[in-house]
Amino acid sequence: MKEKEKLAAVYAAKRAEEEEQSKRLGGKIRMMLSKLSTNETPGEYSCSGIELGGPRIRILVSQIAANKSLKTMHLSRCEIKDEDGIEIAKILYTNNTLRKLELEGNTLAVKTAKELGKALRVNKTLQFLDLESNQLTGDGEDFPGI
C-alpha cells in the first residue's frame, strides 16, 4: 500500500507543478496551448530552443495528444529529459494526425527509446521522427529492443 501512496504523492506533486506553470505561461506558449486545445493550430509548431522543463512539457503533451490539426511539432534543443521524453512518446498512442516529430538535441535516453518503440507499434501515422544527438543507447550500450 505504501508504494501506491508514494505514486499518488508523486502524481499530485507533478499535477500541482503543472498547475503552477500554467498560471505563469504567457504570450506565444499560452496562445499555442489554446489553439492546440481547440484544434485550431496551423499545420506546424516549433518550440525549438526554448527550455520547456518537465511541467511545461507535460502540459504541452496533454494538448498535443488530443489535437486533431497539428501535423508537425518541433521540440529540438528544449532540454527535454528522459522522464519527460516518456511523456512525449505517449502522444503517439492517441494522436493520429501528427506526421513529423523533431526531438533532436535533447537529453532523451533509454527509457524514452523503449517507450517510443512501444508507441510506434501502435501509431501508424507518424512518418518522420528526429532523435539525433540524444543518448538513446546509454553511451553506446546495446539494449534489447532499441
Number of C-alpha atoms within 10 A of each C-alpha: 5 7 8 9 10 11 11 12 12 12 12 12 12 15 15 13 14 18 14 13 16 16 9 9 13 11 7 10 14 14 12 19 20 14 17 23 18 13 16 14 19 13 13 13 15 13 16 18 14 12 15 17 14 20 19 20 20 19 16 19 20 18 19 24 22 18 23 17 21 23 20 19 19 18 25 23 20 20 21 23 17 20 15 21 25 20 20 24 20 19 21 25 16 15 22 19 21 26 17 18 20 18 25 21 20 21 20 26 19 22 18 23 23 18 18 23 14 16 18 15 10 11 18 15 15 17 10 12 13 15 17 14 14 22 18 22 17 13 10 8 9 11 12 7 8 13
